[in-house]
Amino acid sequence: MAEEATSADAPGVPSWLEFELEHEFRELAEQWYRETRMMSFIRQKAVHPAYQKIIGMGRGALPLILRELRDRGGDWLWALEAISRRNPANGIANFKEAVAAWLAWGRENSLID
């Protein structure tokens, strides 16, 4: 039986599955950005169906969300906490510093470069 290629980012996860997950994430993220751009409250954005579907993707979405946060920004902290059940930004009131704390957490846990 031929051995299936796996991802370097997620050992043990078939590369085709990671590709599908990333494709789904991109589509949902674009929908979310498009449909929530005029909303000012994160609570409104976080209950959007596309955002909820991203949260439903589970731990496999963490590197995707962290890369998105690093490269493009956005209100992803709620999703990160919901999926990881962690909050490395606990007690930080400044959004920029909270993002920095999450990105540091992502690097420490080998989820992003």
N, C-alpha and C positions, 0 to 999 in steps of 0.2 A: 504494500500500500504506500502510495507516494506521500511524503511529508508535506503538510500545508505550510505555506509561508506565513510567518507571524510578523507583527509590527515590532520595530525597535522601541517605540514609545510605550507600548503596552505588551510586554512579553506574554506569550500564551494567547493573545488575541489575534485571530486571523486578520491579515492585512485587508482583505476585502470587507470584513465586518467594520473595521476602523474607518475605511473609506465611506461606507454607507452611513455610519454614525456621523462623520464629519459633514457629509452631504446634507443629511437631515438637519443637523445643527445649523448649517449655513442658511438653508431655506427658512427655518423657523426664526432665526435671528433677524434675517432681512425683513420678514413679515412683522416681527415684533418692533423693530426700529421704525418701519414705515407706518404702522398703525398706532404707535404710541408717541411719536415724535412731538405731538402737541400737548401731551399730558405732563403735568408738572409734579405730580405726587407719585413716589415710588410704589405706594400701595396699589394705585391704579394700574401701574405698569406690571407689577408682580402678579396680579390676578389675570392678566391677559392670557388667553388660551395658548398662544405660542410659547410664552415664557413658562407656563405650567408644563407644557410638553417637554421643554428643555430640562426642567427639573426632573421630570419623569424619566428622562434618559439615564439618570443615575450617575454613578461614579465615573463611567466612561466619558461623560460630558465635562468633567472637571478640567482636563488639560485644554479642551476646546474653549471653555469659558475663560480660563485664565489667559490663554493666548489672545482671545478677543479683548479682554480687559486691558491687557498690556499694549496691544497694537492699535486698538480703536476706541477704547474707553467704553463707557456705558454703565448702566445701573445693574451690575451683575452680582453685587455683594449678597443680596438676599438669596439668589440661587445658589451661590457658593456655600453659604451657611446651611441652607436647606439640604443640600446634597451631602456635604462633608460632615455635617453635625459638629462643626468646629467654628470658632470665630477668633482668628488671630488678631482681629482689629477691635476686640472687646475693649471698651473704655476709650477708644479713639473717637473724638468728635469731628475731626477734620476729614472730609471725604478723600482728599489726595493722600493723606497719611494712611487712611484705612486701605486704600488701593495698594499702597506700597507694602503694607503688612500682609495683605493677601498674596501679592506677587512673591514676597519673600517666603511665605509659607509654601507656595507652589514650587519654588526652587528647592527649598529644604526637603520637600517630599518627592522630588524628581518628576514633577508633573509638567514643568516648563523649563526652558533653558534660561 
